Amino acid sequence: MLYLEFQPLISGGLKMKLLDWLIALVLILMGVGCLTMSASWMMEQGSLLHYLNNFFSVCMWIGIPLIITAIVYLIIKSKKGERK
């Protein structure tokens, strides 16, 4: 039997490298692309422009909340750093 050993994180011991982030980003974009393609072709058959328009819209609906969340997180983190 295969047992996985649990090791607690010690002060940020598990960090993602640049390659890990790129692989995750590519997989997310491929998934969003596949979902957008199926949705686009259900509405209008075979239009590449329609697909790209929908893909851009979906990316904006995903990206804008992530950017806003990141900005709020950085503001809160910087304010906590000023208090210390």
Backbone bond lengths (Angstrom), bond angles and torsions (degrees), N, CA, C in turn:
res aa  C-N    CA-C-N  psi(-1)  N-CA   C-N-CA  omega(-1)  CA-C   N-CA-C  phi
1 M - - - 1.435 - - 1.519 109.75 -
2 L 1.318 117.08 145.36 1.446 122.32 -179.65 1.522 109.22 -97.64
3 Y 1.321 115.63 123.85 1.457 121.15 178.42 1.519 109.11 -111.91
4 L 1.315 115.93 133.12 1.455 120.73 176.33 1.518 108.54 -96.58
5 E 1.301 115.87 133.73 1.452 121.11 -177.93 1.517 109.63 -92.92
6 F 1.316 116.73 131.22 1.462 121.90 179.19 1.519 108.95 -91.08
7 Q 1.323 115.95 124.76 1.454 120.64 176.06 1.528 108.09 -121.89
8 P 1.320 116.87 120.76 1.468 118.54 -179.70 1.521 111.18 -66.90
9 L 1.311 115.02 151.73 1.457 120.17 178.83 1.525 109.55 -74.98
10 I 1.296 115.81 129.72 1.458 120.82 179.71 1.525 107.38 -112.22
11 S 1.310 116.28 106.18 1.472 124.67 178.49 1.527 113.11 44.56
12 G 1.313 116.65 58.61 1.464 120.78 175.46 1.507 113.85 73.26
13 G 1.318 117.53 35.67 1.455 120.97 -177.34 1.516 113.74 -70.52
14 L 1.307 118.03 -16.08 1.459 121.21 -178.61 1.522 108.47 -114.38
15 K 1.328 116.69 98.10 1.464 121.11 -178.79 1.518 108.89 -116.81
16 M 1.329 114.83 143.62 1.451 119.53 177.16 1.519 109.24 -83.98
17 K 1.317 115.62 135.70 1.455 121.04 176.63 1.524 108.83 -86.45
18 L 1.316 116.06 170.77 1.460 121.16 -178.10 1.526 111.17 -59.42
19 L 1.326 117.01 -41.27 1.462 120.17 179.31 1.526 111.20 -62.40
20 D 1.327 117.63 -38.40 1.462 121.08 177.70 1.524 111.11 -62.21
21 W 1.348 116.27 -42.14 1.461 120.29 178.55 1.522 111.15 -65.31
22 L 1.332 116.97 -40.36 1.467 120.40 179.71 1.526 111.30 -65.46
23 I 1.328 117.28 -41.99 1.461 120.60 178.18 1.523 110.31 -62.77
24 A 1.341 117.04 -44.10 1.466 120.60 178.89 1.525 110.93 -62.62
25 L 1.327 117.02 -42.30 1.462 121.00 179.91 1.524 111.90 -64.35
26 V 1.331 116.83 -42.60 1.468 120.56 178.77 1.527 110.64 -63.41
27 L 1.323 117.67 -43.19 1.470 120.54 179.79 1.527 111.28 -64.86
28 I 1.327 117.18 -39.88 1.464 120.31 178.42 1.527 110.34 -65.20
29 L 1.336 117.11 -44.94 1.469 119.87 179.72 1.526 111.77 -64.87
30 M 1.334 117.38 -36.68 1.469 119.72 177.05 1.527 110.63 -65.02
31 G 1.314 117.04 -41.24 1.462 120.48 178.52 1.515 112.25 -65.04
32 V 1.324 116.12 -45.37 1.471 119.89 178.04 1.520 110.10 -63.86
33 G 1.334 116.61 -38.56 1.469 120.18 178.61 1.515 112.16 -62.94
34 C 1.332 116.75 -42.93 1.470 119.90 179.02 1.519 111.57 -65.55
35 L 1.329 117.21 -42.33 1.462 120.25 178.66 1.526 111.35 -65.27
36 T 1.326 116.53 -39.74 1.458 120.63 179.40 1.525 110.92 -67.40
37 M 1.329 116.20 -39.17 1.462 119.50 -179.92 1.524 111.07 -62.95
38 S 1.327 116.13 -44.70 1.463 118.06 -179.58 1.524 111.21 -66.21
39 A 1.331 116.85 -38.38 1.469 119.47 178.62 1.526 111.26 -68.67
40 S 1.326 116.96 -39.01 1.468 120.22 -179.08 1.523 111.23 -66.48
41 W 1.307 116.79 -41.61 1.455 119.67 -177.16 1.522 112.43 -75.52
42 M 1.329 117.85 -18.34 1.464 119.72 173.70 1.529 109.89 -71.95
43 M 1.350 116.54 -32.72 1.462 120.58 -177.40 1.525 111.98 -85.29
44 E 1.334 116.50 -45.74 1.464 120.39 -176.10 1.531 108.10 -144.86
45 Q 1.304 117.55 123.47 1.462 122.08 -173.76 1.520 112.55 -73.13
46 G 1.341 116.12 127.82 1.440 123.38 163.37 1.517 119.53 69.19
47 S 1.294 120.55 17.43 1.453 121.00 -179.62 1.525 109.21 -97.16
48 L 1.327 116.71 113.15 1.457 121.26 179.87 1.524 110.65 -67.19
49 L 1.305 117.55 -37.55 1.461 121.20 179.08 1.528 110.81 -63.21
50 H 1.321 116.38 -41.32 1.461 121.06 177.87 1.528 110.32 -63.53
51 Y 1.331 116.92 -41.67 1.474 121.33 177.99 1.526 110.75 -62.56
52 L 1.338 117.67 -47.17 1.460 120.77 -178.78 1.524 111.78 -64.39
53 N 1.328 116.58 -37.00 1.453 120.94 176.81 1.527 110.71 -63.00
54 N 1.327 116.75 -46.26 1.458 120.40 178.48 1.524 111.58 -65.44
55 F 1.344 117.09 -40.10 1.462 121.10 179.54 1.527 110.41 -62.06
56 F 1.337 117.09 -44.11 1.461 121.18 177.50 1.521 110.90 -61.97
57 S 1.326 117.07 -42.54 1.465 120.59 179.57 1.527 111.44 -63.42
58 V 1.315 116.83 -44.30 1.465 120.54 179.13 1.519 110.60 -63.52
59 C 1.329 117.01 -42.45 1.471 120.24 178.29 1.529 111.15 -62.86
60 M 1.319 117.36 -37.48 1.466 119.76 177.63 1.527 111.15 -68.17
61 W 1.346 117.50 -39.89 1.457 120.68 178.82 1.525 111.20 -66.94
62 I 1.315 117.45 -26.51 1.463 120.65 175.95 1.527 110.35 -85.51
63 G 1.325 116.98 -41.03 1.460 121.71 -172.56 1.513 114.72 -74.17
64 I 1.320 118.02 -41.19 1.463 120.50 -175.99 1.528 111.62 -63.03
65 P 1.344 120.71 -47.15 1.474 118.79 176.53 1.531 112.65 -63.14
66 L 1.333 117.73 -34.20 1.466 119.80 177.75 1.523 111.33 -66.31
67 I 1.321 116.85 -41.33 1.461 120.32 178.63 1.525 111.03 -65.84
68 I 1.321 117.08 -43.81 1.471 120.63 178.39 1.525 110.45 -62.20
69 T 1.329 117.32 -43.45 1.465 121.22 178.46 1.523 110.74 -62.25
70 A 1.336 117.63 -41.93 1.460 120.85 179.66 1.532 110.99 -64.88
71 I 1.319 117.76 -39.96 1.467 120.68 179.23 1.526 110.57 -65.34
72 V 1.333 116.81 -45.09 1.469 120.22 178.14 1.532 110.52 -61.91
73 Y 1.326 116.78 -41.74 1.464 120.90 178.22 1.519 111.19 -61.22
74 L 1.330 117.69 -45.21 1.461 120.83 179.91 1.527 111.91 -66.03
75 I 1.329 117.36 -36.93 1.469 120.52 177.17 1.518 110.21 -64.10
76 I 1.337 116.84 -46.70 1.470 120.47 179.73 1.519 110.41 -63.90
77 K 1.311 117.24 -41.49 1.462 120.93 -179.22 1.528 110.77 -65.57
78 S 1.327 117.37 -39.62 1.472 119.66 179.73 1.520 111.03 -69.56
79 K 1.333 117.82 -34.82 1.474 120.56 178.45 1.526 110.66 -68.45
80 K 1.338 117.45 -36.18 1.466 119.86 176.78 1.511 110.52 -67.71
81 G 1.323 118.19 -34.40 1.457 122.44 178.41 1.520 112.09 -68.23
82 E 1.346 117.20 -31.19 1.454 121.16 179.77 1.527 111.53 -73.16
83 R 1.330 117.68 -29.54 1.466 121.48 -177.82 1.519 112.16 -71.48
84 K 1.313 117.77 -27.51 1.472 119.97 -174.96 1.495 112.80 -76.00
